[in-house]
Amino acid sequence: MDLLEEYIILKDDITYNVYYAGRYPEEDATSLQEQRAKIMEQLSRVEGALPTGWRTQRLGLARERIVRAFAAYEAGNSGRQLLTDALDYVDKSK
């Protein structure tokens, strides 16, 4: 899979959680923990394909926002804005 496809998957996973985190459709049979792990794995895949530099720094900022967002959801709060911010950082890392 090429880097562009990896980015698309990462963005799709984050976007899915912007809309559904904390209230996933039953038929998706997923949880916050599974989604967080899936996103972090995909983010690591993208980071690993890039040389160290401004792009990986932006992805690091996205990672911070994702961690904070899922912590907020687990505490019963909304992490939607944090996930939206993470998505912006992912876009800016291309």
N, C-alpha and C positions, 0 to 999 in steps of 0.2 A: 504494500500500500504506500502511496506517495504522501509527502508531507501535506499537500493540500487536502487530501482525503482525511488525514488524521485531524487537521484543523476543523474540517466540516463535522466530523463525529464529535469532537470536543464541544464545538459551538451548539450542536443539536442537543447534547446531553445537558449542558448548562441551561439552554432555553427551555427544555422540558421541565427542569426543576424550577425555573422562574415561575412557571405557571402551575405546577402541581406539587411542589415540595410540601410535605406535611399533610397532604390530602390526595395521595395518588389514587388513580382509578383502580378499583378492586381487581379488574381483569389484568392489570399490569403486574400484580403480585410482587411489589417491590417495597423497599423501606428507605428511610433516610440514610441508614448505615450503608445499604447496598448502593444507593445512588452516589453517596459521597465517595465510596471506594472506587466506583466505576469512573467518576470524573477525575479523581486523583490519579488513577492508573493511566487514563487517556492523556492527562496533562503531563505526566512524566514521560509518556511516549513522545509527545510533541517536543518537550524540552530536550529530550535526549537526541533528537534529530537536528538540533540547532547548535551552532557554535556559541560559546559564551559571549555575551554582549548585551546590547540594549534590548534585543528581542527576548532573551531569557530573563532579563530584569523585569520586563513587563509581565511575563508569565509568572514570575515570582510574586508580583503584586496581585495578579489574578488568584494565585494559590492562597494568599493571605485572605482575600475577600471570600473565597469559597469556604475556607476553614471557619471563618467568623460567621458566615451565613448558616452553615449547618449547625454550628453551636447555638445560634439564635433559634433556629427551628427546634432543636432538641430541648431548649429551655421554654418552648411554647410561644416564642416570639416570631416575628416575620424576618426573614433574611433576604427577602426579594430584592431590595435595593442593592444589597451587597452582591448578589448573584448578577444583577444587571451591570454593576460596576465591573465585576470579574469578566463578564462577556465583552465589555468595552476594552479592557486590557488585552484580552485575547485578540480581538480585532486589530488593535494597535501594534501587536507583536508580529504581524505578518510582514 
